[in-house]
Each structure stands twice: as structure tokens, then as C-alpha cells.
């Protein structure tokens, strides 16, 4: 199967069943994507860059029941006043769970080697798109994330003058997010662009509209929710989970035989 093609399937997680089609790898030119060094396309479809700093973590999305952080890698060639950066890892916090996924450091790129590593968690579905380096991560009722690991190629290095050292190909992540049930208060580098009233500060008409705010989005680690704008709360996420479970587990059987979600009530 060509993993660049769309895959179509029937989604019956919630009745009625619906036909769905999706790309199997991140589309770096569609909303919800975070690719390159790094370039984002927000929920408002506006393109912007956020460079951050090498070897630091930043919040991409912070909602009451979901936190997604990123770790940046990069370097600063002589004569440059800031780092070139790429997204090397993602950290997920939801309910009381924590999960991480990262591109393994490698001096050179080999297509036959799997450069993608992740910590196991039974509450996350991980679907391999190819034998190596591409997965779809699904967090039920919260998000679907398409992830692909790529190196900084010699062509990229030449075009952008990255001056990549010989002992590191800066393997990094291309990511595209599909979010479900975000609240109007969602924040984060990418998350805030899904707010209904968000005014994107990216300047239109410039080649690289850079958006700052590193101090607001910085977290102390990949699996922390301690940035200035972070609103994720483990206790609130647990409450929301209980409410959701009660909603799906309870049926009104007072009016005789009734059915729903594959369950039949009988007196």
C-alpha cells in the first residue's frame, strides 16, 4: 500500500456509522500541521513559525483535559543570534495518563532503521502506517495525530544554510493534529488558533511570519503542565472522564423496551 494515499474506513465508534477517508501521513500544507523548522498551520489556516530554543520544551496545546508538549532540538551556527530548531518529541497528558513519542537521535539517516520511539500506554491507540518511522496516534474522544520522522536533508541544509554538523542529521517529527471537543479556552502555540475569537499575531504577506511568546509556552519538562498559559488539570480531566463514562453507561428504561448503543432494555 502506498502510505501517501488516502485510506477509507467505516467509523462505528458512535452510531450511526459513517464513512471516513483520511491521509495516512501528515499533510504539512493543511491546518493542524507542525513541520520543518518548525512551521505551523493553525486551526484558522494561517501559516506561522515558532522557533523556541534548542533542548527546551513548549506547550503546543493546553486544554482542561488535554496537554500536548513538544521538545525542540537544533543548533546555532557561528554568527547567528538564535537557534535553528525542529520538533524532536511530543508529550501527552490526558486524564491521569502520560505518554511520550520521540525521534531518536542519529548521526546519519537510514531508511531501513526505525527512528521512532514511544512509551507504551494502553489508553492510546498507535497504528503503524509503514514498517518504520510513521504512526497514527489516537487518543479517544480527544485527538488524532499523524506523525512522521524525517531528517534534515542535504538539500534542506543547502537551501536554508543550516550548517548541520556531520554527527547529527537532526531527525525530527512532521506532525498533523485533528482535535475533538476542544474547549473555547484552549491555549498553546497551536491550540490557541482553534479559539473562536483568536486574532493571530502572524504578519500577513511576509516570507516567514514568526510568532514569539517562548516564555508563555515554556514547560519544565516534556510531561509537565506548568507553563504560564497552561490550563490542563488532571483532576478536571478525571471528572470529565467520569461524566463521559456515566453518559455512555446509563440508559433510561422507564418507558418499556428501549435500545441504544447495542443495548436493549426490557421490563
N, C-alpha and C positions, 0 to 999 in steps of 0.2 A: 504494500500500500504506500502511495505517495503521501507522506505526512503533511505536505504543504496543501493538499486538497482538503475540501470540507468533508466532515463526517456527519451523517444524518442518523437520527435515532428517535425512538418514541419515549417521551418523558412521562412516566406514570407516578412520580413521587407524590403528586397531588392530583386527584381526579378533577376534571376529565383529562384523559391522556392527550398529550399534544405532540405533534411532530416538531423536532428541533434540528437545526443544522448549524454547525459551527466550524471554524477553522481549528486545526489541531495544534498549531503553533502560534506564538504571539504575532499579532499584526502591529508592527511598530508605527504604522501610519493611521491608527484608529484610536478613538478615545479610550482612556483607561490604560494606556501603554506607558512603559518606562524603559527606554532602551538607550544605547550609545553612551554618551559621557555626561551625565545621563540627560536625555531629552524626554520630557513628559508631554502627553496629550491628555488634558483634563476631561472631566465629565462635561464641561462646557465646550469641548472640542478645540480649545485654544492651546497652541504649542508653547512650551516654555522650558527653560533649562534651570536646573538647580545643582550647583556644583558641590556644595558642602565642603568637607575636608576628608582627606585620606585617613583610614583607620578610625573613623568615628561612626556613630550610629544616629539615625534620624527617623522620626516618625513619618511614614507615608500616609497612614490612615489611623485616626483615633476616634472611635465612637464609643457609646456607653457599653456595648457588648463585644467589641472587636478592636484589636490593636494590631497594626502591621508596621513593623520597623524594618529598616534597611541598614546594612553596613556598607560603607563606601571604601573602596581601595583606590590607590593611584600613586602618583609621584609628581614631583616638582622639578622639572629640568632647570639647569643653571640659567639665571637671568629672568626667570618667570616669577611673578609675585603671588601666584596661587597654584593649588594642585590641579592636575587633570584627575578626574575621578570617574569611577564606574561602580555600579551596584554589584557587590560580591555575595551578599547573603540577605535573606529575609527571615524575620522573626514574627511569629504569630501568637497572639494571646486571645483566647476566647473562652467564655465560661471560666472554669478553673484550669484550663489546659494551656500548655506552652509547646511550641513546635518550631523548629528551625530548618532552613534549607539553604545550602550554600554551594558556590562554585569552588572546587578545590584548587588551591594554588598549584601552578605547574610552570616550570621553566620554558616549556615549549608545548605546542598544541599537537595532539594526535587524535584523529577522528575515530580511531579504534579503541580509545580509552574513555571510560565514563568519568567525567569531571564533576558530576553532580552528586552531592551528598545531602542526606536529610536524616533527622532524628525521627524514629517511628512513633506514631500515635494512632490508636485505634479509632479515634473520633474524626480522623481526617482520611478522606479517600484520595489515594495517589494513583493515577493512571499513567503508565508509561506510553508515550507517544511513539518513540523509537527505542531501539535497543539501548541507546546511550544518550544522555545529555538533554532530554526533553521530557517533561511531565505535565500533566494537568492535575492541579491540587483543588479539591473540592471541600469546603467547609460548609456543612449542611445548613441551609437557610441563611447563609451569610455571604459567601463569596466563592467564585471560581477563578482560579489563577493559572494561566498558561505560562510556563517557564521554559526557557531555552538557554543553554550555556554556550557562549561563543568566546573566542579570543579577540584581542586587538590584533588585527591582521597587519601584515607588512604594508598593504595598500592604505589602510586607515592611518598607519603610522606616518607614511609618506605624505598623505593629503593634509593631515592635521598637525604634523610636526610634533607628535607626542614624545619622540625620543625615548621610546620604550627600551628598557635595559635588556641585555641578552639573556638574563637569568630569570625572566618572568614575562609570560605572554599576557598577563592580566586577564585571565579567564573571568568572565563576568556574566551577569544574568540579563537576558531580554525578558520582559515581563508584560503581560496584559491582564488586567483585572476586569472581572464582571461582578459587580456588587449587588446584593439583595438586601432590601429592608434597611438601608442606611437612614439614620435619623437626620432631621434638619440641622442638628448641631454638630454633625461630623466635622472633623478637622484633620490636619496633617497636610504635608506637602501636596499630595494628590487628593486626599479625601475632601478637603475644603472646596475643591472645584465642583463637588456634587451638591453643595448647598444651593437652594433655590435662589437666594439673593446674593450669591457671591460675585464680587467685582474683581476680575483677575487683574493683578498689577502688571502683568507682562505687557511690554510696549509693542503695539502692533506695527508692522512694517519694517522691523529690524531683522537682520540675519539670525541673530541669536538672542532672543528676548530672555535675559537672565532674571530670575526671581530669587531674592535673598531670604533672610529670616532664619539663618542657621541656629541662632541662639534660642529661638522659639521652638524649634523642632528637634533639637538635640536630646537624645536619651543617654542614660549612663551605660546601657548595655543593649544587646540585640533583643533581649526578652524583658525589658523594663518599660514601664508606662509613666515615667517621671519627667517628661518634658513639660515645658511651660504651658503648652496648649493641650496637653493630653487630657482626655475626659473618660478614658476607659476605666471601669471599675469592676473588679472581679465579683464583688458582692452583688452589684446590679445585674451583671451578666448571669449570675446564678439564679436570681429572681426571675429574669426574663425566660430562662430555660425552664424553670418550674411552671411558669404560666403557659408556656408553649406545650409542655407535656400534658398539663391539665386540659388544655383546649382540645388536643387530639385524643385524649383518653376518655373524655366524658361524652355520653350520648343521652339525649332526652328520650326515655322510653315510656313516658306517662300517657301518650296518646295511642297506645296499641303498638302493633308491629311497625317498626321503622327501621331504616337501614342507613348506613353511611360508612365510607371508608372500608368497605368489605365486611362490616359487622351488622348482624341482624338482631334486633331486639324483639323478644316475644314475651307475652304475658302467660 
